C-alpha cells in the first residue's frame, strides 16, 4: 500500500537527487582508524585518502601501534557523513538519532537549493530522508516504548521537512534560475 508520506517522499527524492549529484559523485564511504596494538581512541570518519594520510601520520609517530584503515563499506552513524580531514561528504546511513539531529539542523536553517552549496544541502537532505523510517510504527513489534516515540517524533519532522521541500520545488519551478 502506498501512503501519502511515501508519495511525498518519492516526489521530494526525485527532485533532490539530480541537485545532489555533484556531491554524490564526490562522496566516499566512511573510513575510520583502527590499530592492532594501540587504542585509536577517536570516533572520526574520513574519506579513504584522508584516513590513509592520518594512518600514515600515526604510524610514523608510533610504529608499534600498527594503525590501519578500517571501514569503506556501508555504515550507520549518529552524525551526518562528512570527512574529518577534507570536509567532503561521506555515504552513511543515519541512525534514528542521526535523523533527529539532521531534522533539527534543517529546522534551524534556511534551505537553499540553488548556488554552489546546493549539491551538498541536497545530498544531506537525501541522506536524512532515505534513513528516516516512515512505516507504521504501531505495526512494528521491534519498535517499542521510548524508541517508538522517538521514531514518531522523527516522522513529524520528516513530514514538515517534506512540506518545505515541496514548497521550494514549487518556487523553483516558477522562477527559472538566473544565469
Ligand atoms: Zn577526506
Boltz pocket constraint, residues with backbone or C-beta under 6 A from the ligand:
constraints:
  - pocket:
      binder: B
      contacts: [[A, 46], [A, 47], [A, 48], [A, 49], [A, 50], [A, 51], [A, 83], [A, 84], [A, 85], [A, 86], [A, 87], [A, 88]]
      max_distance: 6.0
